[in-house]
Amino acid sequence: MPLLIFVTLLWAFSFSLIGVYLAGSVDSYFAVFTRVLLAALLFLPLLRWRACSPRTALALMAIGAVQLGIMYLFYYQSFLLLSVPEVLLFTIFTPVYIALLYDLLEWRFSPWNLLVALLAVAGAAVIRWGRPHGDFWLGFLVVQGANLCFALGQVAYKQFMQQFTQRGPALPGRQVFAWFYLGALLVVTAAWLVLGEPAYPRSGLQWGILVWLGLVASGLGYFLWNKGATQVSAGTLAAMNNALIPAGLLVNLLIWNRDADLPRLALGGCIIVGAVALNEWRQRRSGSPVPAR
């Protein structure tokens, strides 16, 4: 639990740092590439190359490619289309997607999960009621792409780690986690080389933010979050996942975005949060596991 609280506070500033200082001025593909590269370099010295089986390495690379690599490509693009509070609010759909993924794995369909998603979409519409435009809804879909990648990566990582530890004594996570970042690095490097533009940081502040996001928010943050996730229940993990949203909103609204339409944002946010809370209440009442991010 302390690890999840620490990472939540750490990530609460990342949304605003990206939206205020990087989005629109630094090429998003270069920013993603730099962030993942620094995270990989942080863990490469700890990697036990020969002690890790090829199967484990490939599995972790595939998970990292989806959970971090493709997710970041969606995530950074969303800041070009939406405000920071909107990006934060729309990340709350991840638990719903995890529930849908588990339904898919078990070959079943729950209309309830679809209803929750539609209710949350209604909350998104309230935030821009009377002012929706193409960029807004495109941004909404881009954030959902990021959410879906993160959900898929989380489901795959939890299942793989359960099997990994059941096969016998395993290497410490810090000695294999570099494979996770190397898989993501392959994806973001290809995206930068093909789609990137020559828009690089123009100030020491922007370079400093990229270094912070790469080494601390991504490198240290994702390792500690995944380690903390193995130490708590699914319900606690879901609660901490949702705690990131109010923490990030509080930081953004108090420091950078004081002119936001707070009543509309609050009403739409309450509908979105209420949809997810209703879903979790129903799952607890029925005795089914609470989906975790």
Backbone torsions as a table, in degrees:
resi	resn	phi	psi	omega
1	MET	NA	-45.2	178.5
2	PRO	-58.8	-35.3	178.7
3	LEU	-63.9	-42.9	-179.5
4	LEU	-66.0	-39.0	178.2
5	ILE	-63.9	-44.2	179.9
6	PHE	-60.8	-46.2	-178.3
7	VAL	-68.4	-35.4	177.0
8	THR	-59.5	-46.3	177.2
9	LEU	-64.4	-35.9	179.2
10	LEU	-65.7	-47.2	-177.5
11	TRP	-74.9	-18.9	-178.0
12	ALA	-59.5	-29.6	179.9
13	PHE	-87.1	-18.0	-174.3
14	SER	-64.7	-40.8	-178.5
15	PHE	-56.7	-49.7	-177.3
16	SER	-70.2	-37.2	178.4
17	LEU	-60.7	-40.5	178.4
18	ILE	-70.3	-49.5	-175.1
19	GLY	-66.8	-34.1	-174.9
20	VAL	-88.8	-41.6	-169.4
21	TYR	-107.2	-20.5	-174.7
22	LEU	-113.7	-44.2	-175.0
23	ALA	-60.0	127.4	177.3
24	GLY	89.7	-16.2	179.9
25	SER	-118.3	-30.4	176.4
26	VAL	-113.2	131.9	-179.7
27	ASP	-53.4	126.3	-174.7
28	SER	-63.2	-35.4	-179.6
29	TYR	-68.7	-38.0	176.4
30	PHE	-67.7	-39.2	179.2
31	ALA	-62.7	-43.2	178.4
32	VAL	-65.1	-45.2	179.0
33	PHE	-58.5	-46.9	-179.1
34	THR	-62.8	-42.6	-177.8
35	ARG	-63.2	-46.4	-178.5
36	VAL	-71.3	-37.3	178.9
37	LEU	-60.7	-46.0	179.9
38	LEU	-64.1	-39.3	178.1
39	ALA	-63.5	-41.5	178.5
40	ALA	-65.2	-42.4	179.6
41	LEU	-63.0	-29.8	179.8
42	LEU	-66.1	-34.6	-175.4
43	PHE	-102.8	-11.4	-179.6
44	LEU	-59.0	-40.6	178.8
45	PRO	-62.3	-19.9	-178.8
46	LEU	-92.2	-9.0	-172.1
47	LEU	-70.8	129.9	174.3
48	ARG	-93.8	89.5	-172.9
49	TRP	-59.5	-49.5	-172.9
50	ARG	-81.9	-23.1	-177.6
51	ALA	-82.3	-12.6	-178.4
52	CYS	-99.4	129.1	-178.2
53	SER	-70.3	152.5	177.7
54	PRO	-57.6	-36.2	-179.7
55	ARG	-63.6	-43.5	178.7
56	THR	-65.0	-43.5	-179.3
57	ALA	-61.7	-46.4	-179.3
58	LEU	-65.8	-38.7	179.0
59	ALA	-64.1	-45.1	179.6
60	LEU	-66.5	-36.4	177.6
61	MET	-65.5	-41.3	178.8
62	ALA	-64.6	-42.6	178.8
63	ILE	-64.0	-44.8	178.7
64	GLY	-63.2	-36.6	179.9
65	ALA	-60.9	-38.8	-178.8
66	VAL	-84.0	-54.8	-172.4
67	GLN	-65.3	-34.9	-176.9
68	LEU	-112.2	-49.0	-174.8
69	GLY	-64.6	-64.0	-178.1
70	ILE	-66.5	-37.3	178.3
71	MET	-58.0	-45.5	-179.7
72	TYR	-63.5	-35.7	178.9
73	LEU	-62.0	-43.1	174.5
74	PHE	-66.2	-47.0	-171.9
75	TYR	-59.4	-47.4	-178.0
76	TYR	-70.1	-32.9	177.1
77	GLN	-65.3	-30.4	-177.1
78	SER	-64.6	-28.4	-179.9
79	PHE	-72.1	-15.4	175.1
80	LEU	-82.3	-13.3	-174.6
81	LEU	-115.5	-22.1	-174.2
82	LEU	-131.6	162.6	172.3
83	SER	-78.2	163.8	-179.9
84	VAL	-59.9	-46.1	177.8
85	PRO	-58.4	-37.6	179.3
86	GLU	-66.6	-43.5	177.0
87	VAL	-58.6	-44.5	179.9
88	LEU	-60.9	-48.4	-178.1
89	LEU	-62.5	-38.7	-174.8
90	PHE	-76.6	-9.8	175.5
91	THR	-77.1	-6.7	-176.3
92	ILE	-71.7	-10.4	-178.4
93	PHE	-74.7	-10.9	-174.5
94	THR	-54.3	-45.7	178.9
95	PRO	-59.8	-34.5	178.2
96	VAL	-65.3	-41.9	178.9
97	TYR	-65.2	-36.3	177.9
98	ILE	-64.1	-41.6	176.8
99	ALA	-61.3	-41.6	178.7
100	LEU	-65.0	-38.2	178.6
101	LEU	-65.4	-41.0	176.8
102	TYR	-65.1	-37.3	175.0
103	ASP	-61.0	-41.0	-179.5
104	LEU	-65.6	-41.2	179.0
105	LEU	-63.6	-30.8	-179.6
106	GLU	-96.8	10.4	177.5
107	TRP	54.8	51.3	176.2
108	ARG	-141.1	162.0	179.7
109	PHE	-129.2	131.4	179.5
110	SER	-113.4	108.5	176.2
111	PRO	-59.1	-25.6	-179.7
112	TRP	-61.8	-43.4	179.2
113	ASN	-62.0	-38.0	177.7
114	LEU	-67.0	-39.2	178.1
115	LEU	-62.7	-41.5	178.7
116	VAL	-61.8	-42.9	179.6
117	ALA	-62.9	-42.0	179.5
118	LEU	-66.2	-37.9	177.4
119	LEU	-63.7	-41.0	178.4
120	ALA	-67.0	-34.6	175.5
121	VAL	-62.9	-38.0	176.3
122	ALA	-60.9	-38.4	175.9
123	GLY	-63.0	-37.9	176.9
124	ALA	-64.1	-37.4	179.4
125	ALA	-65.8	-35.3	179.6
126	VAL	-61.7	-36.9	-177.4
127	ILE	-60.8	-34.9	179.2
128	ARG	-120.1	32.1	-177.1
129	TRP	-60.4	128.1	-179.4
130	GLY	85.8	-11.7	-179.0
131	ARG	-128.9	16.8	-178.4
132	PRO	-67.5	143.7	178.0
133	HIS	-142.8	175.6	-174.0
134	GLY	-57.1	-41.7	-178.8
135	ASP	-64.7	-36.4	-178.7
136	PHE	-63.4	-50.8	-177.8
137	TRP	-71.6	-32.0	174.0
138	LEU	-64.7	-42.5	177.0
139	GLY	-62.4	-39.6	177.4
140	PHE	-59.1	-44.9	179.9
141	LEU	-67.8	-35.6	178.1
142	VAL	-63.9	-42.5	177.2
143	VAL	-62.5	-37.7	178.6
144	GLN	-65.9	-33.0	174.1
145	GLY	-61.9	-42.4	177.1
146	ALA	-64.2	-43.5	179.3
147	ASN	-60.4	-44.2	-177.9
148	LEU	-65.0	-40.6	178.1
149	CYS	-64.8	-41.7	179.8
150	PHE	-66.7	-40.0	178.3
151	ALA	-64.2	-45.6	179.6
152	LEU	-61.6	-42.4	178.7
153	GLY	-64.5	-39.0	179.5
154	GLN	-65.2	-45.1	179.1
155	VAL	-60.9	-47.0	-178.6
156	ALA	-65.0	-40.0	-178.0
157	TYR	-66.4	-43.5	-178.8
158	LYS	-64.0	-43.0	-179.2
159	GLN	-67.6	-41.0	-179.7
160	PHE	-65.6	-43.6	-178.2
161	MET	-66.0	-33.4	176.0
162	GLN	-63.2	-44.7	178.2
163	GLN	-68.9	-35.7	-177.9
164	PHE	-64.0	-42.1	-179.0
165	THR	-77.5	-23.9	179.9
166	GLN	-76.5	-19.0	-177.5
167	ARG	-79.4	-5.2	179.2
168	GLY	133.0	-170.8	179.9
169	PRO	-55.8	128.1	-176.5
170	ALA	-112.9	155.7	175.5
171	LEU	-67.6	150.0	174.0
172	PRO	-56.8	146.0	-176.2
173	GLY	-55.5	-36.8	-178.0
174	ARG	-65.2	-19.7	-178.0
175	GLN	-89.8	-5.4	178.1
176	VAL	-126.7	-9.9	-171.9
177	PHE	-69.2	-18.2	177.9
178	ALA	-60.6	-31.4	177.7
179	TRP	-60.3	-35.9	177.4
180	PHE	-57.8	-47.3	-179.1
181	TYR	-73.1	-32.7	179.2
182	LEU	-66.3	-36.7	175.5
183	GLY	-63.7	-43.1	177.0
184	ALA	-65.3	-35.8	-178.2
185	LEU	-64.6	-36.6	177.5
186	LEU	-60.0	-41.9	-178.4
187	VAL	-67.9	-50.3	-173.9
188	VAL	-72.4	-28.3	176.5
189	THR	-66.8	-44.7	178.2
190	ALA	-62.2	-41.8	179.9
191	ALA	-64.3	-40.8	179.9
192	TRP	-67.0	-42.9	-178.7
193	LEU	-65.5	-33.8	-176.7
194	VAL	-89.3	-41.4	-170.9
195	LEU	-111.0	-12.7	-174.5
196	GLY	-67.4	155.0	177.7
197	GLU	-121.9	155.5	-178.1
198	PRO	-75.9	62.5	177.4
199	ALA	-120.9	91.1	-174.0
200	TYR	-103.6	164.5	178.0
201	PRO	-55.5	138.1	-177.5
202	ARG	-111.6	5.1	-179.3
203	SER	-144.2	159.9	177.0
204	GLY	-63.4	-31.3	178.7
205	LEU	-63.4	-45.4	179.7
206	GLN	-64.3	-42.0	176.7
207	TRP	-63.5	-41.2	179.3
208	GLY	-62.4	-39.6	178.0
209	ILE	-64.5	-41.9	178.5
210	LEU	-62.5	-41.7	178.5
211	VAL	-64.1	-43.3	178.1
212	TRP	-61.0	-47.6	-178.9
213	LEU	-64.0	-36.7	-177.9
214	GLY	-73.6	-52.2	-175.3
215	LEU	-78.5	-40.5	-172.8
216	VAL	-96.5	-61.1	-175.3
217	ALA	-64.5	-44.6	-179.4
218	SER	-87.2	-54.9	-175.5
219	GLY	-62.4	-64.8	-179.6
220	LEU	-70.5	-40.0	-174.7
221	GLY	-62.5	-49.7	-177.2
222	TYR	-68.7	-34.7	177.7
223	PHE	-65.3	-46.8	-178.8
224	LEU	-68.2	-35.8	179.3
225	TRP	-64.9	-46.2	-179.9
226	ASN	-67.4	-35.4	176.0
227	LYS	-67.1	-43.4	178.2
228	GLY	-64.7	-32.0	-179.7
229	ALA	-65.0	-27.2	179.5
230	THR	-81.0	-6.9	-175.3
231	GLN	-106.5	-1.3	-177.4
232	VAL	-128.9	168.6	177.4
233	SER	-75.3	166.6	179.2
234	ALA	-63.6	-37.6	179.6
235	GLY	-64.4	-42.4	178.2
236	THR	-64.9	-40.5	179.6
237	LEU	-63.4	-41.4	178.3
238	ALA	-64.4	-40.9	179.5
239	ALA	-64.1	-41.1	179.3
240	MET	-69.8	-32.7	175.7
241	ASN	-61.2	-45.1	179.9
242	ASN	-72.9	-23.6	178.9
243	ALA	-66.4	-22.9	179.6
244	LEU	-64.3	-31.3	-175.1
245	ILE	-68.1	-55.5	177.0
246	PRO	-62.8	-32.5	178.6
247	ALA	-64.7	-46.3	178.8
248	GLY	-66.5	-39.2	177.6
249	LEU	-63.5	-42.4	-179.4
250	LEU	-61.2	-45.1	179.3
251	VAL	-62.1	-46.1	-175.9
252	ASN	-68.1	-44.6	-175.9
253	LEU	-71.7	-34.9	-177.9
254	LEU	-78.1	-29.9	-173.4
255	ILE	-105.7	-45.4	-168.9
256	TRP	-115.4	-25.6	-168.3
257	ASN	-127.0	55.3	-175.0
258	ARG	-72.8	-13.7	-178.6
259	ASP	-94.9	11.7	-179.2
260	ALA	-66.1	153.1	176.4
261	ASP	-75.6	85.3	-171.4
262	LEU	-63.6	-44.2	179.5
263	PRO	-59.2	-46.5	179.7
264	ARG	-66.1	-42.0	179.0
265	LEU	-63.2	-40.6	-179.8
266	ALA	-67.0	-42.6	-179.3
267	LEU	-64.8	-49.3	179.0
268	GLY	-63.5	-39.2	178.4
269	GLY	-63.9	-38.9	178.4
270	CYS	-63.9	-38.3	178.2
271	ILE	-65.2	-43.4	180.0
272	ILE	-64.6	-49.1	179.6
273	VAL	-62.8	-39.6	179.2
274	GLY	-62.4	-37.2	179.3
275	ALA	-62.8	-45.7	-179.5
276	VAL	-69.9	-39.7	178.4
277	ALA	-62.9	-39.7	178.0
278	LEU	-63.4	-39.5	178.4
279	ASN	-64.1	-43.3	-179.9
280	GLU	-67.5	-38.3	178.1
281	TRP	-62.4	-42.5	-179.7
282	ARG	-64.9	-39.2	-179.5
283	GLN	-67.7	-39.5	177.2
284	ARG	-65.7	-39.2	-179.3
285	ARG	-66.1	-35.4	-179.3
286	SER	-84.6	-6.7	177.8
287	GLY	82.5	9.8	179.0
288	SER	-87.1	155.4	-178.5
289	PRO	-62.7	144.2	175.2
290	VAL	-78.3	124.4	-178.6
291	PRO	-63.6	142.9	-178.8
292	ALA	-121.8	149.4	179.1
293	ARG	-84.8	NA	NA
